[in-house]
């Protein structure tokens, strides 16, 4: 028999809500321990309550509210325009769903580029107003990482293809292929670790470079398009589940086709409405004053 509690929903007998009361909340020391033990880390992005809750219950170690929000949720062509206020709104929503994973908020373009003081002020907003436990910073900015660490804000660094550098890089291209670029990324990684970063995302770099950085650093690396040598892997929620259908980089493995599935199910709903097959009598309320019937009672508990 399953130990999962069930919750009644109108029109359905029940839904299963898996939970694992034995799972420890993720902390920085636990992440460091996982690196020491060679246990792969799992990071997933999420942007709202149901996504945060889904990633958390599925066992992600880290949930990142990425500035990819701009593209996969808000429909912008790149990440540059998303604001602190927009990010904060989504960090708060994800916070309500994430109970055990470490919740990391991505510092958007322009929120730390003026220097350490601006970075600390904005990072504190993520912690105090959004409930984030850490922030992520793109680029080789050890000055900013050190200031945040001094302010007790844990920092995840991010090197390689940093999408906020889109215009300087001339597009979304693999980084670190040439020897000089390889050495620059390795040196920056060591500097960011020394400045106090607790982990490092490596995006779109050759497998050999990511493996070398991962071996040289004591802090865990988390790869995206960086091969199997990293200490963990991250994918964007909408890529992993097939909700983002515009672009498909080679490093994305799609575990579902929820975009297509969603369309098909909404088409079925539309056909049922137009064919007058929805709602049925069972999906409707009776009149009279005889008090709540069992099905209505379930609906009251869900919808008040
Ligand atoms: O914004 C984001 O989703 C990210 C991940 C891809 C690491 O930075």
Boltz pocket constraint, residues with backbone or C-beta under 6 A from the ligand:
constraints:
  - pocket:
      binder: B
      contacts: [[A, 45], [A, 64], [A, 65], [A, 66], [A, 67], [A, 68], [A, 69], [A, 106], [A, 201], [A, 224], [A, 234], [A, 235], [A, 236]]
      max_distance: 6.0
